[in-house]
Amino acid sequence: MNILPDIELMDGQCVNLLHGEFSKPVHYDVDPLQAALDFVKQGATMLNVVDLDGVMQGGMHNAELICQIIDQVGVPVQVGGGVRTMASAKWWFDRGAKRIVLGTAAVMDRHFLQEVCSHYPGKVVASIDEKEGQVMVNGWRESTAFTPLEIGRSLQSSGICALIYTDINFDNDHPEATLATTTLMASELRIPVISSGTIKGLDDISRLQLLPNIAGAIIGRALFSGALSLADVLAIASQDVPNPAML
């Protein structure tokens, strides 16, 4: 199973959001570029970088910093946050992004999603962010009337290469519901599923490896807080567990 260290940026700083609330960012006293380089030095083979200002406002707000990461880390970088036009998609690919992640645009603008998938086959990932059973959009401020599985099924024929599933409320004390939804998504969908934000301990990685169609996991807070070391995570994720999904 592939592990993607997650670097979330707000005003040029590494942060993490509690329950997806922009008013409660957890700041980490680390240079984003150095964090990216350290992850690669520890064995990461791909990074996930999110422009949270772009998620909130649309557009590109940490572009210069993300480009530095793309240029210097030497591994593929998956970029998300505020990519909602063909121009912005082209901009990122022209600057070396391996893949782009579409959240709000994937859910709300299917014409754009199909267009960008057609222009960049195998390079577009859709992100489904859930809160209390409903898919959230526009910076996780607005809920839709759809469940993650309903959106996931509707995206299968769009041309995306993978689907990221995030439970915004995973900070609660009942992770069983999140694992149940992740299991449902992985078993019901034909496209590879990437679990995001569901790793708190090494046992969580072992559980994910047993699920069909799980192609990878995105891990941010557990690494930045020191709760987990990337070396330990990669050691478990590299164990030979039968899994047909490919990232």
Protein Blocks (a to p, Z undefined) as FASTA:
>chain_A
ZZddddddeehiacddehhiaklcccddddfklmmmmmmmnopabdcdddfklmmngpjf
klmmmmmmmmmnopacddeehiabfklmmmmmmnopabdcdfklmmmmmmlmmmmmmmmg
hiaccddddeehiaceehilaccfbdfklmmmmmmmnopabdcdddfklmpmblklmmmm
mmmmmmmpmbdcddehkafbfklmmmmmmpghiabdcdfklmmnomacfklmmmmmmpcc
ddfbdZZ
